[in-house]
Amino acid sequence: MIRIREIDHVVLRVTDLDRMIRFYCEVLGCTIERRQDEIGLVQLRAGRSLVDLVPIDGKLGRAGGAAPGKDGRNVDHICFRVEPFDEAAIRASLQAAGIDGGKAESRYGAEGEGPSIYLADPEGNMLELKGAPWPTELESLG
């Protein structure tokens, strides 16, 4: 069984990145944690979680289809932090439900870089199952 601990991050596709950054930072008190302008990604700290902003004209945003609106979507995916992240058990649970999960890859989340798997829910919403961050060099020495 897959055990969700909390929401790790939510990814929003946006048409006006600067306006969205101002809203989330100035109105809601988020802070910019990380920017990857080359792929079109700004990650905002929202308590223990992240809100990722992906401009629709950037590399990641173009992959998401139409702009947010009547014929497009503005939520790219929701990431759930799962514990433990046991890839074999997760795959077995997904397969038992007739769901194919994507390849496990290392991705950045609210707690840092760690393993994750993408999948779609029955209505096509993209989800990410995220494990704990990889141990840092200092943690492995200590």
N, C-alpha and C positions, 0 to 999 in steps of 0.2 A: 504494500500500500504506500502511496505517496503521501507524505506529511508536509503540508504547507505551514511554515512558521509565520510568514508575514509577506506583504507586498514589498519587493525589493525596489522596483522602479516601474514607472509608466513612461512610455515614449509617445510624445505628441508630435504630429506633423503640423508645421506652422507656415503661414504665408508671410508674416511680418516678425522676423526673429527679434529685432530690437524692441519692438512693442511688447512681445511676450516676455522677454528678459526683464524689462522694466516692471511689468505687472507682477511676475512671480517674485522678483527681488524686492521691489519697493513696496508693493501692496501686501504680499504674503510673507515677506521676510526670508525668502530663500537666498542662498548665496551661490555664486558660480564656483563649482568645484573643478571642472575640467572642460577644456575646449579642444575640439579636433576639427578645425575649420576646413582642413583638406578633404574631409569626408562629409562635412555638414552636420556637426553634432555639438551641442552645448549641454553639459550635464549640471543640473542645479541640485544642491543639497536641500532636502526638505525633511528636517528631523533626521531620523535613521534611514530614510529612503531617498531616492533620487527621482527627479522629473527631468527626463531627457527631451530637449527640443531639437527637432530635425527640420530644417528649412526644406520646403518642397522643391526648391531649385538646386539643392546640393546633391551629392552622389547618393547618399542614403535616401533622401527625400524623393528623388526621381524614381527610385525602385518601388515606391509605394503607390504609384498610379496617380489618379486624378487628385487635384487639390482638395482640401477640406471644403465641404459644402454639400449640396443636394446629391450630387453624383460621386462624391469622393468621401474618404474617411479621414478623420484627424487623429484617431488613436492607432498608432502603428502596432504596438503590442503591450501587454501587461506581463511583468516578470514576477513570479512567485519564488520566494526563498524557501527551499525545501531542506529539511534536515531529518535524517541524514541524506546526503546525496550519494545514493548507491545506484550507479548507472544500470547495473544488471537488474536490480529490483524495479527500478523505474521503467525500464524497457519491458519487463515482464508484465507490469501493471498496465502499461499502454497497450501492449499486444493483446492482453486478455480482453481489453475493451475495443479491440479492432482499430486502434489508432497507431499510426506510424509516427515515431518521433524522428527528428532530424539528427544529424551527426553531433555528438558531444564535442564542444569546442570550449576553449578558454575565452571568457568575455569579462568585461569590467562591469561591476554592479555596485550597489550601495556600500558593501563591505570591502570591495577590492576585486582583483582579478581572480577568477575561479571557473570551474566547469559549469556548462549550461547546455540545455537541450531545448530546441524550438519544436512546437507542435501547434496544430490548429484545433479549436474546439468545433463542435458539430455545425456551427453556423459560420465557420471560417475566420473567427477572431484568432489572431496570432497570440500565443502564450509562450513564455520562456520559463523553464524550471531551472533555478540557479542554486548551485551548491556553495559551500563555504569558500572563502578565499584560500588560495594556495598559501602554505606556510612561507613566511619571509625567511631570509637567510639568517637573521638574528634569532628568530623563533626556533629554527632548526638547530642552532648552536646551543641554545640555552636551557 
